[in-house]
Amino acid sequence: MSEQYFTRHPQAKSNPETWTFELRGHVLTFTSDVGVFSKNTVDFGSRVLIDTFIPPEVDGAIVDLGCGYGPIGLSIAKDYPDRQVIMGDVNQRAIDLTDKNAKQNKLANVTCYLSDRFNDFPDQQFAAVLVNPPIRAGKELVHQIFEDAHQYLTKEGELWVVIQKKQGAPSAIKKMKALFQEVETVKRSKGYFIIRAKKM
């Protein structure tokens, strides 16, 4: 069985590549590598989430959880330079790449953490959490991420999730409705759902 991208220390031989991609009207430079999610391009689901996201009005940092090499959080950081963006991933190679990509795009409002979910993040509450969840890790972990996000969001903070219908969007919505007072599917595109949940 091939190694999964949510492995902490990928054993696959490193072979980094650098390329550019336009997100939210900004051309960003990314270095990606073997052993991280969607290493050759910004995947379609992440692009839909990036294009759809609107930061909540409440103050606080924005979290990209399971950031990979960083396209979601870094594009948001570029668009909102006055907001702090916290990037986290369990994969050491992914975090090293995110840190590199933040620097090569001159983003001073980004902080990177090697972290299993929120476990190694600063002890604070956040305005928004964005996640393209690791479906292959199983529904139990994905739903645990939703529970963790609810715990770490500030009042009126929002969880934004991208998930395919065939990979569990209906059960994700059901779980989010059990946790959050306000849940909305804000966009559907080619089988992908963008779901926003607000903590009241």
C-alpha positions in Angstrom: 0.0 0.0 0.0 1.3 3.4 -0.9 2.3 5.9 1.7 -0.4 8.4 2.7 0.0 12.2 2.7 -1.0 12.4 6.4 2.1 10.4 7.4 4.2 12.5 9.8 7.5 11.7 8.2 7.2 10.7 4.6 9.8 8.1 3.5 9.4 8.7 -0.2 12.5 10.2 -1.8 12.2 14.0 -2.0 11.9 15.5 -5.5 10.7 19.1 -5.1 9.3 21.1 -8.0 8.4 24.8 -8.1 5.6 26.3 -10.1 3.2 29.2 -10.1 -0.6 29.3 -9.8 -3.2 32.1 -9.7 -5.5 32.1 -6.7 -7.9 34.9 -5.7 -6.3 37.2 -8.4 -2.7 36.7 -7.1 0.0 34.7 -8.8 1.7 32.6 -6.1 4.8 30.5 -6.3 4.6 27.1 -4.8 7.3 24.4 -4.1 5.7 21.0 -3.7 7.1 17.5 -3.3 6.5 13.8 -3.2 4.6 12.7 -0.1 2.2 15.7 0.1 -1.4 16.0 -1.1 -1.9 17.1 -4.7 1.8 17.8 -5.3 1.5 18.7 -9.0 -1.2 21.4 -8.9 -3.8 23.0 -6.7 -6.6 20.5 -6.6 -10.1 21.4 -7.7 -11.7 21.1 -4.3 -9.2 23.4 -2.7 -9.6 26.0 -5.5 -13.4 26.1 -5.0 -12.9 26.6 -1.2 -10.3 29.3 -1.8 -12.6 31.1 -4.3 -15.7 30.9 -2.1 -14.3 31.7 1.3 -15.3 35.0 2.9 -13.7 35.8 6.3 -16.1 36.3 9.2 -16.4 39.7 10.6 -15.3 38.5 14.1 -11.6 39.3 15.0 -9.1 36.5 15.2 -6.7 34.3 13.3 -7.7 32.2 10.3 -6.6 28.5 10.4 -5.7 26.3 7.4 -5.9 22.8 9.0 -4.1 20.0 7.1 -2.5 22.7 5.0 -0.3 20.5 2.8 2.2 22.8 1.0 -0.1 25.7 1.7 -2.3 26.8 -1.2 -5.5 27.5 0.9 -4.0 29.4 3.8 -1.3 31.2 1.8 -3.8 32.5 -0.8 -6.0 33.8 2.1 -3.0 35.4 3.7 -2.1 37.1 0.5 -5.6 38.5 0.1 -6.0 39.6 3.7 -2.5 40.9 4.9 -4.0 42.2 8.1 -5.3 38.8 9.3 -3.0 36.3 11.0 -3.1 32.9 9.2 -2.1 29.8 11.1 -1.1 26.8 9.0 -1.0 23.3 10.5 -0.3 19.8 9.2 0.8 16.4 10.7 3.2 15.9 7.8 6.7 17.4 8.5 7.5 17.7 4.8 4.3 19.6 4.2 5.0 22.1 6.9 8.6 22.6 5.7 7.1 23.4 2.2 4.5 25.7 3.6 7.1 27.6 5.5 9.2 27.9 2.4 6.2 28.9 0.3 5.2 31.6 2.8 8.7 33.1 2.6 9.0 32.9 -1.2 5.7 34.7 -1.5 6.8 37.3 1.1 3.9 36.6 3.5 4.7 37.9 6.9 1.3 37.1 8.4 1.7 33.3 8.3 2.8 31.0 11.2 3.4 27.3 10.6 3.0 24.4 13.1 3.7 20.7 12.9 0.5 19.6 14.6 -1.9 16.7 14.8 -5.1 18.7 14.4 -5.1 21.5 17.0 -2.8 19.7 19.5 0.3 21.8 19.0 -1.4 25.1 18.1 -1.3 28.2 20.3 -3.8 28.1 23.2 -6.3 30.6 21.6 -9.6 30.7 19.8 -9.8 31.4 16.1 -12.1 33.3 13.8 -12.2 30.7 11.0 -11.0 27.2 10.2 -10.7 26.1 6.7 -10.2 22.4 5.9 -10.0 20.0 2.9 -10.3 17.0 5.2 -8.2 13.8 4.8 -11.0 11.6 3.6 -8.7 8.5 3.4 -8.0 8.8 7.1 -11.6 7.8 7.7 -14.9 9.4 8.7 -14.2 9.1 12.4 -11.1 11.4 12.1 -12.9 13.8 9.8 -15.8 14.2 12.2 -13.3 14.6 15.1 -11.8 17.5 13.1 -15.2 19.1 13.1 -15.6 18.7 16.8 -12.1 20.1 17.4 -12.9 23.1 15.2 -16.1 23.9 17.2 -14.0 23.8 20.4 -11.4 26.2 19.1 -13.5 28.6 17.2 -14.5 31.9 18.9 -18.1 32.9 19.2 -19.4 33.7 15.7 -16.4 32.0 14.3 -16.8 29.8 11.2 -15.7 26.4 9.9 -15.4 26.1 6.1 -15.2 22.6 4.7 -14.8 21.3 1.1 -15.9 17.7 0.6 -17.3 15.7 -2.3 -20.8 14.3 -2.2 -19.5 10.8 -3.0 -16.9 11.1 -0.2 -19.4 11.9 2.6 -20.8 15.4 2.2 -24.3 14.4 3.5 -22.9 12.8 6.7 -20.5 15.7 7.1 -23.4 18.1 7.0 -25.4 16.0 9.5 -22.4 16.0 11.9 -21.8 19.8 11.5 -25.5 20.4 12.2 -25.2 18.4 15.4 -22.3 20.8 16.5 -23.1 24.2 15.1 -26.2 26.4 15.2 -25.9 27.6 11.6 -24.8 25.3 8.7 -25.1 26.3 5.1 -23.9 24.7 1.8 -22.7 27.9 0.2 -21.5 26.4 -3.1 -21.7 23.2 -5.2 -19.4 22.6 -8.1 -18.7 19.3 -10.0 -19.7 17.2 -7.0 -17.9 19.3 -4.4 -19.7 21.0 -1.6 -18.5 24.0 0.2 -20.0 24.0 3.7 -19.9 26.9 6.2 -20.8 26.3 9.8 -21.1 29.2 12.3 -20.6 28.9 16.1 -23.2 31.1 17.9 
